[in-house]
Amino acid sequence: MGLTMDLGDAAFGKRITVLGSTGSVGCSTLDLVARARDSIGVEAFPIEALTAHSNVAELISQARTFKPQLAVIGEPALLDDLREGLAGTGIKAAGGPSALIEAAQRPADWVMAAIVGAAGLAPTYAAIERGAQVALANKECLVCAGELVMALARRSGATLLPADSEHNAIFQVLEQANRDAIEKIILTASGGPFLNMSLDDMAHVTPAQAVAHPNWSMGEKISVDSATMMNKGLEVIEAHYLFGFGADEIEVLIHPQSVVHSMVAYRDGSVLAQLGSPDMRTPIAHTLAWPGRMDAPSERLDLAERGALTFESPDETRFPALRLARNSLQIGRGAPTILNAANEAAVTAFLGGRIGFLDIPRVVEGALDRMNNGRGVADLNALEDVFALDSQAREQAKQLMSA
Ligand SMILES: NC(=O)c1ccc[n+]([C@@H]2O[C@H](COP(=O)([O-])OP(=O)(O)OC[C@H]3O[C@@H](n4cnc5c(N)ncnc54)[C@H](OP(=O)(O)O)[C@@H]3O)[C@@H](O)[C@H]2O)c1
């Protein structure tokens, strides 16, 4: 990187909103913004809105630093604290779920959707509805409402820019002009912290062990999902909606070094891959500067130093979550929504010490079974249908966990 950060023509001056700014992806996004502003000035990335759920102290600190027009706290009881913390700054403060949607509706050119879980669906949907460029980190919103979200993007003309590192990799190497020549896409997975652990040992792992990811520093929920490999299952579903491949055209390959982020295999035998060090600032920068490129501070890949890169097939006996997700995608209808909601409920319970690690896929499978894999579910024609099914699945998961 030179003395002045090069943002490329497409990124400079982009007005941005970060939904979930206090999380891991949100902070990585703001790190790029801070560097650009330090180098170029505040006009590099004017900020429209920042949002958080309950970390009001961090939101106040971010808002004071980045000076958005609006700061939103999802938890309404914390609005007074936010107002107090922003007194005298001229920054508007708001709270509650409708304010999250308002944040997404404001006129930013680019919105980072980095709220975790189905809680991100309504705000992300609002940003897509007004035709923005939306950098999509929040994979759960595609898992629970993929058809609705993609149909909305087609109607509104919104540009969905995959920020998840695997999907960003596919986005970078997928030749749209040769779409028919693609045989399959290959999502790589680190395998998480328990890749080589026996089922007996996995039965006793603690939340602290599960969130200690070997390569990536991420929020708690996605870290647990990586440990169960549900994360890769959610990503198979995400890839289906983003790129239009069927479940049998999406392969998962364990790659513990997390250097090859994903690949596309073409019918002439070519396999195109995107590589980089495991740092979310690279895919985020790609979405921020798209269709150009900008400087990002991620550690440069030194393959000679890095040494061997290894690949192996996933073990769906020890990691059944991947099988459950793939089945849900094949069944379609309400199955992915149920899978996602039951998984969120089970992960929360695991993090709270109420169930064991191996109970997570059991609860998800149990909820899917109890709800006949969503086969009887009527079409999900509106967000309300998704939220109703999501609540039913959480209730089933709750019952299973208290049984
Ligand atoms: N972290 C990664 O490297 C990574 C990579 C690829 C994809 N993703 C995806 O990106 C999303 C965010 O992941 P993350 O690791 O950044 O998560 P995280 O660190 O847990 O951050 C989540 C963000 O969402 C906010 N939030 C949580 N619950 C909310 C609710 N009910 N309503 C409104 N806001 C809420 C949090 O606010 P508070 O801080 O106030 O709780 C925080 O700002 C996930 O969907 C994940 O799968 C993450």
The ligand as a Gaussian input file, in Angstrom:
#p B3LYP/6-31G(d) Opt

LIG

0 1
 N      -17.359000     -12.868000      11.440000
 C      -17.010000     -13.315000      10.251000
 O      -15.824000     -13.430000       9.945000
 C      -18.066000     -13.664000       9.241000
 C      -17.662000     -14.176000       8.007000
 C      -18.640000     -14.455000       7.059000
 C      -19.973000     -14.245000       7.342000
 N      -20.338000     -13.769000       8.550000
 C      -21.757000     -13.565000       8.834000
 O      -21.943000     -12.194000       9.153000
 C      -22.965000     -12.045000      10.131000
 C      -22.363000     -11.306000      11.316000
 O      -21.358000     -12.130000      11.888000
 P      -20.388000     -11.575000      13.025000
 O      -19.387000     -12.636000      13.255000
 O      -19.939000     -10.198000      12.687000
 O      -21.393000     -11.533000      14.265000
 P      -21.228000     -10.749000      15.648000
 O      -19.803000     -10.433000      15.884000
 O      -21.958000     -11.545000      16.662000
 O      -21.996000      -9.361000      15.380000
 C      -23.358000      -9.346000      15.148000
 C      -23.846000      -7.939000      14.968000
 O      -25.278000      -7.978000      14.884000
 C      -25.856000      -7.235000      15.972000
 N      -27.040000      -7.961000      16.416000
 C      -27.085000      -9.126000      17.090000
 N      -28.359000      -9.482000      17.343000
 C      -29.133000      -8.509000      16.812000
 C      -30.537000      -8.288000      16.791000
 N      -31.411000      -9.142000      17.366000
 N      -30.985000      -7.160000      16.184000
 C      -30.119000      -6.276000      15.618000
 N      -28.783000      -6.438000      15.624000
 C      -28.295000      -7.540000      16.217000
 C      -24.773000      -7.181000      17.036000
 O      -24.979000      -6.075000      17.906000
 P      -24.355000      -6.119000      19.435000
 O      -22.867000      -6.035000      19.244000
 O      -24.931000      -4.933000      20.067000
 O      -24.789000      -7.428000      20.031000
 C      -23.535000      -7.009000      16.157000
 O      -23.433000      -5.696000      15.704000
 C      -23.437000     -13.460000      10.447000
 O      -24.566000     -13.744000       9.687000
 C      -22.285000     -14.345000      10.020000
 O      -22.705000     -15.628000       9.627000
 C      -19.417000     -13.470000       9.505000

